[in-house]
Amino acid sequence: MEQALRRTWTEIDLDHLLYNYQTLCRRVGPDVRVLGVVKADAYGHGAVQVARTLEEAGVGYLAVSSLDEARELRSHGVSAPVLILGHTPPEQVGELIRLKITQTVSAEAKAEEYSAAACAAGGVLRIHIKLDTGMSRLGFLCRGEHFEGGVARIARSCALPHLDAEGIYTHFAASDEPGEDSRAYTEEQFQMFCRVTKALAGQGRTFALRHCANSGAVAYYPHMWLDMVRPGVVLYGLTEMAQELGLKPVMRLKTCVSTIKTYEAGVCISYGRTFRTARRTRVGVLPIGYADGFFRCFSNCFSVATADGPAPVLGRICMDMCMVDLTDCPHVNVGDTIEIFGEKNSAGDLAHIAGTIPYEIVCAVSKRVPRIYYRSGAPVERKLWIGQ
Ligand SMILES: *Cc1c(COP(=O)(O)O)cnc(C)c1O
């Protein structure tokens, strides 16, 4: 890779992505569609490249969080069905119709606005109804006293002119959490979903696509797969669930050694002098910092992987750089590649140290970091947001 890219970069393994997608397809079988969740720039992996790869593999649906994200896919030639999981203002319904984007509808008032806007635009808006079965975020309320009213509101929404109600779905709050309590909660959410769809079917309102299963339910609740599943994080080979399913991590984050200097014992390193050398120390400077997504909380408590073994971070991680101890990695030289996560450390290992989830680790890799796409072990494309 040329010099411009020899700072810090990610490698996105499209073979692993394809493998994960196909493994998930086999898992759910031919009667269940797989929707690939590519919101938030495909969890930091690059939405266009991920969507194209999934589309080539015949993906049944894609999901994003907003019209901006949907538009990016369409403007790069992705033609698979796309579902927007979040809200879109009614003023943009004309564009939704023109771009053939499916919109989530989470309340009757929104259905009415969308219907009117679609009528004004002279088209039909494809929608999926969202139920709030216990996530307490978006969706028609249908629990307890809201059941009858909720069903009626959904039925009226679906019957509005210029709306085509293709799907109905809900989102689980704890399908990926261990323990009986989480299991009971997930089952309860699913039962609620089934009760609503059954009541609607009783009135003649059926849906081609009923879907509930996020990654947790794809991994642990086969009876909840219904017509379509919506995996996100496992598609990228992240979390223990992905490991259990035999999936492979898609992203690797790498940097290189820009400088090496040797300091005597007793020397302070980096801001705040939180580290002092205890011996003669060979210190490597790496051009990666918290502005690249290498969180400052990894200061003094993480070891990067070199070809010659682990190298502990020394002192505070700066905005654009950090220092590592190469004393015990004598064969590492200036220009050598360093892995932040990938083969040796996983995004999950970093998440554990940072007290967060692997989702946040990959989403946090900043736009300053080029994404290099690999197929059959060779780079095939790259995406840079800065310095083009
Ligand atoms: C993000 C999201 C998903 C995917 O969740 P994972 O835990 O990454 O599988 C599925 N459905 C909805 C509604 C989402 O917002």
Ligand as a Chemical Component Dictionary entry (heavy atoms), coordinates in Angstrom:
data_LIG
# 
_chem_comp.id                   LIG 
_chem_comp.type                 NON-POLYMER 
_chem_comp.pdbx_formal_charge   0 
_chem_comp.three_letter_code    LIG 
# 
loop_
_chem_comp_atom.comp_id 
_chem_comp_atom.atom_id 
_chem_comp_atom.alt_atom_id 
_chem_comp_atom.type_symbol 
_chem_comp_atom.charge 
_chem_comp_atom.model_Cartn_x 
_chem_comp_atom.model_Cartn_y 
_chem_comp_atom.model_Cartn_z 
_chem_comp_atom.pdbx_ordinal 
LIG C1 C1 C 0 -29.348 -2.470 15.113 1  
LIG C2 C2 C 0 -30.585 -3.254 14.923 2  
LIG C3 C3 C 0 -30.531 -4.623 14.596 3  
LIG C4 C4 C 0 -29.242 -5.417 14.599 4  
LIG O1 O1 O 0 -28.842 -5.637 15.925 5  
LIG P1 P1 P 0 -27.586 -6.605 16.251 6  
LIG O2 O2 O 0 -27.592 -6.720 17.712 7  
LIG O3 O3 O 0 -26.374 -5.906 15.727 8  
LIG O4 O4 O 0 -27.856 -7.874 15.522 9  
LIG C5 C5 C 0 -31.729 -5.273 14.311 10 
LIG N1 N1 N 0 -32.903 -4.606 14.357 11 
LIG C6 C6 C 0 -32.996 -3.308 14.699 12 
LIG C7 C7 C 0 -34.339 -2.653 14.752 13 
LIG C8 C8 C 0 -31.847 -2.586 14.992 14 
LIG O5 O5 O 0 -31.932 -1.295 15.330 15 
# 
loop_
_chem_comp_bond.comp_id 
_chem_comp_bond.atom_id_1 
_chem_comp_bond.atom_id_2 
_chem_comp_bond.value_order 
_chem_comp_bond.pdbx_ordinal 
LIG C1 C2 SING 1  
LIG C2 C3 SING 2  
LIG C2 C8 DOUB 3  
LIG C3 C4 SING 4  
LIG C3 C5 DOUB 5  
LIG C4 O1 SING 6  
LIG O1 P1 SING 7  
LIG P1 O2 DOUB 8  
LIG P1 O3 SING 9  
LIG P1 O4 SING 10 
LIG C5 N1 SING 11 
LIG N1 C6 DOUB 12 
LIG C6 C7 SING 13 
LIG C6 C8 SING 14 
LIG C8 O5 SING 15 
# 
